[in-house]
Amino acid sequence: MAVLCAPLPAFAGGGPFGIDHRVSYDNSGIWKKSNQKILRYGTILTVGLGALALGDNDKEGDTFWRAVDSTIITVGASTVMKYTFRRERPSKTDDPDRWFKGGSQNHSFPSGEVSLISAAVTPFIVNYHEDHPWVYALAILPAYDAVARVKVRGHWQSDVIVGAALGTGIGIWASRRTESPIILSWLPGGFRIGFIHHFR
């Protein structure tokens, strides 16, 4: 009974969902910012090189190109939102309700990294979840990045939640479009074949 009556740690929540609070800073181990950069750039390289290598001749190649669409559109949308809302990062303030502030660093909302990674993995989950349920494990990547970004005080909790929702939503839209991938349609026809098929 004494355990139930013990005071629980309280957080002064704020932000759009009332959950934002600054956590203890942790830039070590798996949470290191360098690991987050490896994941971000590794995601971009994997999606880009996979699309160029495979072309749009089969389901796998088409999925890569839809992931390209999804990531590029998501990066554009998140960038516009960052410059619109100009939210201060938790590395600068302990008040999660500081919006529309000047300065080149006040681009906390939403998380561009989490939105990008969510946008990249979602087309693979949408297209392969029925035949290969293990593909849901890809969701670990944006989930990890969300936690890591909060731990290094790069983002508030609502930043990463909205970032994940933004990337996932655009990823689902890009996957379910009946037309060919947008970016691919703007490129010369040779990109539809893919480098692997060019050199066979």
The 8 nearest C-alpha neighbors of each residue, nearest first, counted from 0:
[[1, 3, 2, 4, 5, 6, 7, 8],
 [0, 2, 4, 3, 5, 6, 7, 8],
 [3, 1, 5, 0, 4, 6, 7, 8],
 [2, 4, 0, 1, 5, 6, 7, 8],
 [3, 5, 1, 2, 6, 0, 7, 8],
 [6, 4, 2, 3, 1, 7, 0, 8],
 [7, 5, 4, 8, 3, 9, 2, 1],
 [6, 8, 9, 5, 4, 3, 10, 2],
 [9, 7, 6, 10, 5, 11, 12, 22],
 [10, 8, 7, 11, 6, 12, 20, 18],
 [9, 11, 12, 20, 8, 18, 19, 21],
 [12, 10, 20, 13, 9, 19, 18, 17],
 [13, 11, 18, 19, 17, 20, 10, 14],
 [12, 14, 17, 19, 18, 95, 96, 11],
 [13, 15, 17, 96, 95, 19, 16, 18],
 [14, 16, 17, 13, 157, 18, 19, 96],
 [17, 15, 18, 14, 157, 13, 19, 12],
 [16, 18, 13, 12, 14, 15, 19, 11],
 [19, 17, 12, 16, 13, 20, 14, 156],
 [20, 18, 13, 12, 156, 14, 155, 17],
 [21, 19, 12, 22, 11, 18, 10, 95],
 [20, 22, 93, 89, 23, 19, 152, 155],
 [23, 21, 24, 20, 150, 149, 152, 151],
 [24, 22, 25, 150, 21, 152, 151, 149],
 [23, 25, 151, 150, 22, 152, 26, 21],
 [26, 24, 150, 151, 27, 23, 30, 31],
 [25, 27, 31, 151, 30, 32, 24, 150],
 [28, 26, 31, 30, 25, 29, 32, 151],
 [29, 27, 30, 31, 26, 25, 34, 32],
 [28, 30, 31, 27, 34, 147, 26, 35],
 [29, 31, 147, 28, 27, 26, 32, 34],
 [32, 30, 26, 27, 33, 34, 29, 28],
 [31, 33, 35, 34, 36, 26, 30, 151],
 [34, 32, 36, 31, 35, 37, 30, 38],
 [35, 33, 37, 36, 32, 31, 38, 29],
 [34, 36, 32, 38, 33, 37, 39, 144],
 [35, 37, 39, 33, 34, 38, 40, 32],
 [38, 36, 34, 35, 40, 39, 41, 33],
 [37, 39, 41, 35, 36, 40, 42, 34],
 [40, 38, 36, 42, 41, 37, 35, 43],
 [39, 41, 43, 42, 37, 38, 36, 44],
 [42, 40, 38, 44, 39, 43, 37, 45],
 [41, 43, 45, 39, 40, 44, 38, 46],
 [42, 44, 40, 46, 41, 45, 47, 39],
 [45, 43, 41, 47, 42, 46, 48, 40],
 [46, 44, 42, 48, 43, 47, 49, 41],
 [45, 47, 49, 43, 44, 48, 63, 50],
 [48, 46, 44, 50, 49, 45, 43, 51],
 [47, 49, 51, 50, 45, 46, 44, 52],
 [50, 48, 52, 46, 47, 51, 45, 53],
 [51, 49, 63, 64, 47, 48, 53, 52],
 [52, 50, 48, 193, 49, 54, 53, 194],
 [51, 53, 194, 193, 49, 195, 50, 48],
 [54, 52, 193, 60, 50, 51, 49, 195],
 [193, 55, 53, 191, 192, 60, 51, 50],
 [54, 56, 61, 60, 191, 57, 192, 53],
 [57, 55, 54, 60, 192, 191, 61, 58],
 [58, 56, 60, 59, 55, 61, 54, 53],
 [57, 59, 61, 60, 62, 56, 55, 126],
 [58, 60, 62, 61, 57, 63, 53, 55],
 [59, 61, 55, 53, 63, 54, 62, 57],
 [60, 62, 55, 58, 64, 63, 59, 57],
 [63, 61, 65, 59, 60, 64, 58, 122],
 [62, 64, 50, 66, 60, 61, 65, 46],
 [65, 63, 67, 61, 66, 50, 62, 180],
 [66, 64, 68, 62, 67, 63, 180, 173],
 [65, 67, 69, 63, 119, 64, 68, 122],
 [68, 66, 64, 65, 70, 69, 71, 63],
 [69, 67, 65, 66, 71, 70, 182, 72],
 [68, 70, 66, 170, 118, 72, 67, 71],
 [71, 69, 73, 118, 67, 115, 72, 119],
 [70, 72, 74, 68, 73, 69, 67, 75],
 [73, 71, 75, 69, 74, 70, 68, 76],
 [72, 74, 76, 70, 75, 71, 166, 69],
 [73, 75, 71, 77, 72, 76, 70, 78],
 [76, 74, 72, 78, 73, 77, 71, 79],
 [75, 77, 73, 79, 78, 74, 72, 80],
 [76, 78, 80, 74, 79, 75, 111, 73],
 [79, 77, 81, 75, 80, 76, 74, 82],
 [78, 80, 76, 82, 77, 81, 83, 75],
 [79, 81, 83, 77, 78, 82, 84, 76],
 [82, 80, 106, 78, 108, 83, 79, 84],
 [81, 83, 85, 79, 80, 84, 78, 106],
 [82, 84, 80, 81, 85, 79, 99, 78],
 [83, 85, 99, 81, 86, 82, 80, 98],
 [86, 84, 99, 106, 105, 82, 100, 81],
 [85, 87, 98, 105, 107, 106, 84, 108],
 [88, 86, 105, 97, 107, 98, 91, 85],
 [87, 89, 107, 90, 91, 154, 153, 105],
 [88, 90, 92, 152, 91, 93, 21, 154],
 [89, 91, 152, 88, 92, 153, 93, 151],
 [92, 90, 89, 88, 87, 93, 152, 105],
 [91, 93, 89, 94, 90, 88, 87, 95],
 [92, 94, 89, 21, 95, 20, 91, 90],
 [93, 95, 92, 96, 97, 89, 13, 20],
 [96, 94, 14, 13, 97, 19, 93, 20],
 [97, 95, 14, 94, 98, 13, 86, 15],
 [96, 98, 95, 87, 86, 94, 100, 99],
 [99, 97, 86, 100, 85, 96, 84, 87],
 [100, 98, 85, 84, 86, 101, 97, 83],
 [101, 99, 85, 98, 86, 105, 102, 87],
 [102, 100, 99, 105, 103, 85, 104, 86],
 [103, 101, 104, 105, 100, 85, 106, 87],
 [102, 104, 105, 101, 106, 85, 82, 100],
 [105, 103, 102, 106, 87, 88, 107, 85],
 [106, 104, 87, 85, 86, 103, 102, 107],
 [107, 105, 81, 85, 86, 104, 108, 82],
 [106, 108, 88, 86, 154, 109, 105, 87],
 [109, 107, 158, 81, 110, 106, 86, 84],
 [108, 110, 158, 162, 107, 161, 111, 77],
 [109, 111, 162, 159, 158, 113, 112, 108],
 [112, 110, 114, 113, 77, 115, 109, 162],
 [113, 111, 115, 114, 110, 116, 39, 144],
 [112, 114, 116, 141, 115, 110, 162, 111],
 [113, 115, 162, 166, 163, 117, 111, 112],
 [116, 114, 118, 112, 70, 113, 117, 111],
 [115, 117, 119, 113, 118, 141, 114, 112],
 [118, 116, 166, 114, 167, 119, 115, 120],
 [119, 117, 166, 170, 115, 70, 167, 69],
 [118, 120, 66, 116, 117, 70, 121, 115],
 [121, 119, 117, 123, 118, 122, 137, 116],
 [120, 122, 124, 170, 123, 118, 119, 167],
 [123, 121, 125, 174, 124, 170, 66, 120],
 [124, 122, 126, 121, 125, 120, 127, 62],
 [123, 125, 121, 128, 127, 122, 126, 134],
 [124, 126, 122, 123, 127, 128, 121, 171],
 [127, 125, 123, 124, 122, 128, 62, 174],
 [126, 128, 124, 131, 129, 130, 123, 125],
 [129, 127, 132, 131, 124, 130, 134, 125],
 [130, 128, 127, 131, 132, 126, 125, 124],
 [129, 131, 127, 128, 132, 126, 133, 134],
 [130, 132, 128, 133, 127, 129, 134, 135],
 [133, 131, 128, 134, 129, 135, 130, 127],
 [132, 134, 135, 131, 136, 128, 137, 127],
 [135, 133, 136, 132, 124, 137, 131, 128],
 [136, 134, 137, 133, 138, 124, 132, 128],
 [135, 137, 134, 138, 139, 133, 140, 132],
 [138, 136, 139, 135, 134, 140, 120, 124],
 [137, 139, 136, 140, 135, 141, 142, 120],
 [138, 140, 142, 137, 136, 141, 143, 135],
 [139, 141, 143, 138, 142, 137, 144, 116],
 [142, 140, 144, 143, 113, 117, 116, 139],
 [143, 141, 139, 145, 140, 144, 138, 146],
 [144, 142, 140, 146, 141, 145, 139, 147],
 [143, 145, 147, 141, 142, 146, 148, 113],
 [146, 144, 142, 148, 159, 143, 147, 113],
 [147, 145, 149, 143, 144, 148, 150, 142],
 [146, 148, 144, 30, 150, 149, 145, 143],
 [147, 149, 153, 145, 151, 150, 146, 154],
 [148, 150, 152, 154, 146, 147, 151, 153],
 [149, 151, 147, 25, 152, 148, 24, 146],
 [152, 150, 148, 153, 24, 25, 26, 149],
 [153, 151, 149, 90, 89, 150, 154, 148],
 [152, 154, 148, 151, 149, 88, 90, 89],
 [155, 153, 149, 152, 107, 88, 148, 158],
 [154, 156, 158, 157, 19, 149, 89, 159],
 [155, 157, 19, 158, 159, 160, 149, 154],
 [156, 158, 160, 159, 155, 161, 19, 16],
 [159, 157, 109, 108, 110, 155, 156, 161],
 [158, 160, 162, 110, 145, 157, 161, 156],
 [159, 161, 157, 163, 162, 158, 164, 156],
 [162, 160, 164, 163, 158, 159, 109, 165],
 [163, 161, 114, 159, 110, 109, 165, 160],
 [162, 164, 114, 160, 166, 161, 165, 117],
 [165, 163, 161, 167, 162, 166, 168, 160],
 [164, 166, 162, 168, 163, 167, 161, 114],
 [167, 165, 118, 114, 117, 163, 169, 168],
 [166, 168, 170, 164, 118, 117, 169, 165],
 [169, 167, 171, 165, 170, 166, 164, 172],
 [168, 170, 172, 166, 171, 167, 69, 173],
 [171, 169, 118, 167, 69, 173, 121, 168],
 [170, 172, 174, 168, 169, 173, 167, 175],
 [171, 173, 169, 175, 170, 174, 168, 176],
 [174, 172, 170, 171, 176, 175, 65, 69],
 [175, 173, 171, 122, 172, 176, 65, 170],
 [176, 174, 172, 173, 177, 171, 125, 170],
 [175, 177, 178, 173, 174, 172, 179, 180],
 [176, 178, 175, 179, 174, 180, 173, 172],
 [179, 177, 176, 180, 181, 175, 184, 173],
 [178, 180, 181, 177, 184, 183, 176, 61],
 [181, 179, 183, 65, 182, 64, 184, 178],
 [180, 182, 184, 183, 179, 68, 185, 65],
 [183, 181, 185, 184, 180, 68, 186, 67],
 [182, 184, 186, 185, 180, 181, 64, 190],
 [183, 185, 181, 182, 186, 180, 179, 187],
 [186, 184, 182, 183, 181, 187, 188, 180],
 [185, 187, 183, 184, 188, 190, 182, 189],
 [188, 186, 189, 190, 185, 184, 183, 191],
 [189, 187, 190, 191, 186, 192, 184, 183],
 [190, 188, 191, 187, 192, 193, 186, 54],
 [189, 191, 192, 193, 188, 54, 187, 51],
 [192, 190, 54, 55, 189, 188, 193, 56],
 [191, 193, 54, 190, 189, 196, 55, 56],
 [54, 194, 192, 53, 52, 51, 190, 195],
 [193, 195, 52, 197, 196, 51, 198, 53],
 [196, 194, 52, 197, 193, 198, 53, 199],
 [195, 197, 199, 194, 198, 193, 192, 53],
 [198, 196, 194, 195, 199, 193, 192, 189],
 [199, 197, 196, 195, 194, 193, 192, 52],
 [198, 196, 197, 195, 194, 193, 192, 52]]
